[in-house]
Amino acid sequence: MAGRHEKGLRTHTVTTSAFVLREDGVIETIGDAPSLGKDVPIPNRDVPDLPPQLVHRDDARSLWLYHGNCLELLDAIAAKYPQGRFDCIFADPPYFLSNGGITCHAGRMVKVDKGDWDKSRGPELNHQFNLEWLRCCQRALKPNVTIWISGTHHVIFSVGYALQQLGYKILNDIAWEKPNPPPNLSCRYFTHSTETILWAAKNENSKHLFNYQAMNQVTGKQMKTVWTIGPPSNGEKCFGKHPTQKPVALVERCLLASTNEGDLVFDPFLGGGTTAVASVRLKRKCIGIELDTKNVQMAVKRVESAARLRRAFGAASRRTRRVVLLTDLLSAHKKKACPASAGQALE
Ligand SMILES: C[S@@+](CC[C@H](N)C(=O)[O-])C[C@H]1O[C@@H](n2cnc3c(N)ncnc32)[C@H](O)[C@@H]1O
């Protein structure tokens, strides 16, 4: 891949041939150590000069979690699987909104600062980044499958345009409504209470899967494109908080709508691991990658906990599960420990 250097930005080149994905999931470097220039700006200044590291591997559930840059992993996957690898992608990319604004958190006025990864580089460079990761994802999707992308107005219009430029077929735009959003402190705007989730097929020819009956069962009639789902519960945050963590219920609904048991899901911006947790709970396979060390550690803990829970209660009845989990919660409370995703299972 030719390097296209942007002025003033740290670029990071990894040619497709620099990294090779081995059968066991490990990514190997071939030739000289990679250190120079991917041809797109990466919205992180602290990009590791290493290939993505496989930090969690669970063969029983086909779960592979990586620490690193998704563009590099996607390059290696495309080289190994030219016909596509994934049955679905759920992506929650940088919002590009951490630029000194204010918001209300727990009743207090705080600066919007979700991390370096979330800083805007201006609309053109932000758009180039969206184009690049969406291009990489498109190559890695199997022919008849779909991608979900969540975002606020800071990023979603660029994502929508990039999808059109790349020839994806946009299927729906979902409004995820938050029932109890933080108030708008400036009183100069409506209070933000929705995020958008775009659902798109790989291209115009894709014959995508839609589990229509399963979705109807949730609401008792044809499901609409406004989904009211609360924020992540306390149980979902018991291994730490990610500033833009999505509720497991939201990702689960997307996966239920568009995949079958045993399908392989990919998340290029794994954050605190929500997509991997949802995949474990729904018996989907999952590969995810996250750039930040602390986040990836949280993702691993959450996914291990979800897998423990699946193992322990997979076959148990709902009532038995509740009894056992309440016991688990009580003993965890005594020990001040975090039970195996008990909060999630009790939702
Ligand atoms: C919006 S958050 C995702 C939150 C996630 N959906 C969850 O529920 O926890 C985006 C994440 O992408 C990560 N990130 C940003 N650029 C990345 C890149 N190039 N490759 C991999 N991860 C990246 C950030 O560190 C951040 O944790």
The ligand as an SDF file (V2000), in Angstrom:
LIG
                    3D

 27 29  0  0  0  0  0  0  0  0999 V2000
  -16.5180    4.6200   20.6430 C   0  0  0  0  0  0  0  0  0  0  0  0
  -15.3480    3.6210   21.4320 S   0  0  0  0  0  0  0  0  0  0  0  0
  -16.0450    1.9730   21.3790 C   0  0  0  0  0  0  0  0  0  0  0  0
  -16.8040    1.5970   22.6210 C   0  0  0  0  0  0  0  0  0  0  0  0
  -17.3370    0.1760   22.5890 C   0  0  0  0  0  0  0  0  0  0  0  0
  -18.3760    0.0350   21.5980 N   0  0  0  0  0  0  0  0  0  0  0  0
  -17.8530   -0.2650   23.9440 C   0  0  0  0  0  0  0  0  0  0  0  0
  -19.0600   -0.5420   24.0870 O   0  0  0  0  0  0  0  0  0  0  0  0
  -17.0600   -0.3080   24.8910 O   0  0  0  0  0  0  0  0  0  0  0  0
  -14.0730    3.5590   20.2350 C   0  0  0  0  0  0  0  0  0  0  0  0
  -12.8620    2.7720   20.6760 C   0  0  0  0  0  0  0  0  0  0  0  0
  -12.0160    2.6200   19.5400 O   0  0  0  0  0  0  0  0  0  0  0  0
  -10.6640    2.6250   19.9700 C   0  0  0  0  0  0  0  0  0  0  0  0
   -9.8550    2.9590   18.7700 N   0  0  0  0  0  0  0  0  0  0  0  0
   -9.6610    4.1750   18.2020 C   0  0  0  0  0  0  0  0  0  0  0  0
   -8.9280    4.0650   17.0810 N   0  0  0  0  0  0  0  0  0  0  0  0
   -8.6610    2.7290   16.9150 C   0  0  0  0  0  0  0  0  0  0  0  0
   -7.9610    1.9750   15.9330 C   0  0  0  0  0  0  0  0  0  0  0  0
   -7.3620    2.5670   14.8900 N   0  0  0  0  0  0  0  0  0  0  0  0
   -7.9050    0.6160   16.0700 N   0  0  0  0  0  0  0  0  0  0  0  0
   -8.5000    0.0010   17.1320 C   0  0  0  0  0  0  0  0  0  0  0  0
   -9.1650    0.6720   18.0990 N   0  0  0  0  0  0  0  0  0  0  0  0
   -9.2630    2.0200   17.9960 C   0  0  0  0  0  0  0  0  0  0  0  0
  -10.6200    3.6570   21.0890 C   0  0  0  0  0  0  0  0  0  0  0  0
   -9.5420    3.4110   21.9660 O   0  0  0  0  0  0  0  0  0  0  0  0
  -11.9960    3.4440   21.7520 C   0  0  0  0  0  0  0  0  0  0  0  0
  -11.9040    2.5890   22.8600 O   0  0  0  0  0  0  0  0  0  0  0  0
  1  2  1  0
  2  3  1  0
  2 10  1  0
  3  4  1  0
  4  5  1  0
  5  6  1  0
  5  7  1  0
  7  8  2  0
  7  9  1  0
 10 11  1  0
 11 12  1  0
 11 26  1  0
 12 13  1  0
 13 14  1  0
 13 24  1  0
 14 15  1  0
 14 23  1  0
 15 16  2  0
 16 17  1  0
 17 18  1  0
 17 23  2  0
 18 19  1  0
 18 20  2  0
 20 21  1  0
 21 22  2  0
 22 23  1  0
 24 25  1  0
 24 26  1  0
 26 27  1  0
M  CHG  2   2   1   9  -1
M  END
$$$$
